[in-house]
């Protein structure tokens, strides 16, 4: 009846199940089938390269847009710690640096001329997309280890579920009326 001992035993059982799952080795056909069923999981993200000029104020950014093609871009804009250029950045990287609103906006822009102003969580930016690469399906050989890890995770979850089902089969679970009322009210909320 010791809580610490009970937790340690449960943890030990989880470790044993993990070890058992890692011993099982799949065939190449199983891995290829998993890859084929989850192609979207094994895609490289779309990437963008761009330069940006930061302005604190939208009016200043609009004035900068009028001058950007004739003035030296490195002398334009307000000072900031933001990188002036990002290369081969995926959407998450851009979001981490500039915010979700900015990231969503620039991935909709076309490469070429300066565009903007584009709002971010910091202010406003003039943006020049220098390169764009759409999401690409990664070949099976390139993601083999990732597919194997995913297969092993599935196997571990399956073994754990089987083990817990067997354990549950050894017990008769009886809910008292208070618990039944709580579970019934939660089912109504969750549905």
C-alpha positions as semicolon CSV with decimal commas, in nm:
position;residue;x (nm);y (nm);z (nm)
1;X;0,000;0,000;0,000
2;X;0,302;0,230;-0,026
3;X;0,250;0,498;-0,296
4;X;0,620;0,526;-0,380
5;X;0,658;0,150;-0,421
6;X;0,343;0,135;-0,636
7;X;0,477;0,413;-0,862
8;X;0,815;0,242;-0,891
9;X;0,651;-0,087;-0,988
10;X;0,440;0,089;-1,252
11;X;0,749;0,266;-1,383
12;X;0,940;-0,064;-1,394
13;X;0,657;-0,225;-1,592
14;X;0,664;0,064;-1,842
15;X;1,041;0,019;-1,883
16;X;0,995;-0,353;-1,945
17;X;0,727;-0,283;-2,206
18;X;0,955;-0,030;-2,376
19;X;1,239;-0,282;-2,385
20;X;1,006;-0,546;-2,529
21;X;0,886;-0,306;-2,800
22;X;1,243;-0,219;-2,899
23;X;1,335;-0,587;-2,945
24;X;1,070;-0,638;-3,213
25;X;1,214;-0,558;-3,555
26;X;0,985;-0,480;-3,848
27;X;1,024;-0,603;-4,200
28;X;1,108;-0,359;-4,475
29;X;0,757;-0,402;-4,620
30;X;0,597;-0,296;-4,291
31;X;0,809;0,018;-4,278
32;X;0,734;0,107;-4,639
33;X;0,364;0,054;-4,573
34;X;0,378;0,288;-4,271
35;X;0,564;0,544;-4,484
36;X;0,304;0,519;-4,763
37;X;0,016;0,556;-4,517
38;X;0,166;0,870;-4,360
39;X;0,326;1,055;-4,651
40;X;0,233;1,397;-4,511
41;X;0,438;1,322;-4,198
42;X;0,752;1,279;-4,405
43;X;0,744;1,603;-4,602
44;X;1,004;1,874;-4,571
45;X;0,836;2,203;-4,481
46;X;0,809;2,491;-4,722
47;X;1,099;2,731;-4,684
48;X;1,151;3,095;-4,754
49;X;1,448;3,329;-4,779
50;X;1,389;3,700;-4,738
51;X;1,530;4,038;-4,641
52;X;1,338;4,277;-4,421
53;X;1,354;4,639;-4,312
54;X;1,192;4,714;-3,978
55;X;0,985;5,022;-3,891
56;X;0,816;5,092;-3,558
57;X;0,542;5,296;-3,723
58;X;0,320;5,197;-4,016
59;X;0,331;5,546;-4,170
60;X;0,712;5,536;-4,170
61;X;0,701;5,192;-4,330
62;X;0,472;5,320;-4,606
63;X;0,710;5,611;-4,671
64;X;1,000;5,365;-4,673
65;X;0,818;5,157;-4,934
66;X;0,823;5,457;-5,167
67;X;1,200;5,502;-5,120
68;X;1,325;5,142;-5,091
69;X;1,410;5,102;-5,458
70;X;1,618;5,422;-5,474
71;X;1,777;5,437;-5,127
72;X;2,036;5,212;-4,965
73;X;1,830;4,953;-4,782
74;X;2,086;4,904;-4,504
75;X;2,040;5,269;-4,406
76;X;1,660;5,251;-4,398
77;X;1,429;5,162;-4,114
78;X;1,449;5,175;-3,738
79;X;1,713;4,994;-3,540
80;X;1,623;4,654;-3,399
81;X;1,782;4,329;-3,297
82;X;1,589;4,141;-3,566
83;X;1,792;3,978;-3,839
84;X;1,782;4,173;-4,165
85;X;1,790;3,848;-4,360
86;X;1,671;3,492;-4,308
87;X;1,773;3,209;-4,540
88;X;1,586;2,882;-4,595
89;X;1,360;2,935;-4,293
90;X;1,051;2,725;-4,240
91;X;0,725;2,872;-4,113
92;X;0,795;2,777;-3,751
93;X;1,134;2,951;-3,757
94;X;0,980;3,269;-3,899
95;X;0,700;3,250;-3,641
96;X;0,951;3,213;-3,359
97;X;1,138;3,526;-3,469
98;X;0,865;3,757;-3,601
99;X;0,533;3,614;-3,479
100;X;0,252;3,409;-3,636
101;X;0,079;3,699;-3,815
102;X;0,399;3,801;-3,995
103;X;0,488;3,442;-4,082
104;X;0,149;3,370;-4,233
105;X;0,164;3,691;-4,436
106;X;0,508;3,645;-4,590
107;X;0,448;3,286;-4,696
108;X;0,169;3,426;-4,915
109;X;0,399;3,679;-5,087
110;X;0,570;3,619;-5,420
111;X;0,946;3,640;-5,472
112;X;1,073;3,954;-5,641
113;X;1,025;4,318;-5,548
114;X;0,996;4,477;-5,207
115;X;0,649;4,438;-5,056
116;X;0,474;4,566;-4,750
117;X;0,440;4,696;-4,500
118;X;0,382;4,362;-4,329
119;X;0,278;4,374;-3,964
120;X;0,457;4,171;-3,697
121;X;0,445;4,159;-3,320
122;X;0,725;4,421;-3,321
123;X;0,603;4,671;-3,578
124;X;0,602;4,687;-3,957
125;X;0,838;4,548;-4,217
126;X;0,922;4,591;-4,579
127;X;0,993;4,244;-4,713
128;X;1,174;4,116;-5,020
129;X;1,132;3,744;-5,082
130;X;1,456;3,620;-5,237
131;X;1,369;3,250;-5,261
132;X;1,079;3,016;-5,193
133;X;1,074;2,637;-5,187
134;X;0,747;2,452;-5,155
135;X;0,708;2,151;-4,928
136;X;0,871;1,840;-5,074
137;X;0,805;1,473;-5,019
138;X;1,117;1,327;-4,862
139;X;1,226;0,992;-5,011
140;X;1,184;0,679;-4,801
141;X;1,561;0,617;-4,780
142;X;1,611;0,963;-4,630
143;X;1,349;0,915;-4,356
144;X;1,401;0,543;-4,288
145;X;1,519;0,601;-3,928
146;X;1,225;0,830;-3,857
147;X;0,981;0,573;-3,997
148;X;1,144;0,302;-3,784
149;X;1,113;0,517;-3,470
150;X;0,746;0,582;-3,549
151;X;0,681;0,212;-3,603
152;X;0,849;0,128;-3,270
153;X;0,638;0,393;-3,094
154;X;0,321;0,238;-3,240
155;X;0,434;-0,106;-3,126
156;X;0,507;0,020;-2,777
157;X;0,163;0,183;-2,752
158;X;0,001;-0,138;-2,876
159;X;0,190;-0,352;-2,622
160;X;0,103;-0,114;-2,339
161;X;-0,265;-0,117;-2,435
162;X;-0,267;-0,499;-2,451
163;X;-0,100;-0,518;-2,111
164;X;-0,344;-0,273;-1,951
165;X;-0,639;-0,455;-2,109
166;X;-0,513;-0,785;-1,963
167;X;-0,470;-0,624;-1,622
168;X;-0,815;-0,470;-1,638
169;X;-0,960;-0,811;-1,732
170;X;-0,843;-0,946;-1,397
171;X;-1,055;-0,699;-1,202
172;X;-1,421;-0,617;-1,171
173;X;-1,455;-0,242;-1,181
174;X;-1,759;-0,113;-0,996
175;X;-1,834;0,258;-0,992
176;X;-2,034;0,394;-0,702
177;X;-2,327;0,624;-0,774
178;X;-2,130;0,947;-0,713
179;X;-1,862;0,854;-0,966
180;X;-2,123;0,741;-1,220
181;X;-2,298;1,080;-1,191
182;X;-1,970;1,268;-1,239
183;X;-1,869;1,057;-1,541
184;X;-2,216;1,099;-1,696
185;X;-2,201;1,477;-1,658
186;X;-1,849;1,484;-1,808
187;X;-1,960;1,277;-2,109
188;X;-2,228;1,537;-2,182
189;X;-1,971;1,817;-2,165
190;X;-1,712;1,635;-2,378
191;X;-1,957;1,544;-2,653
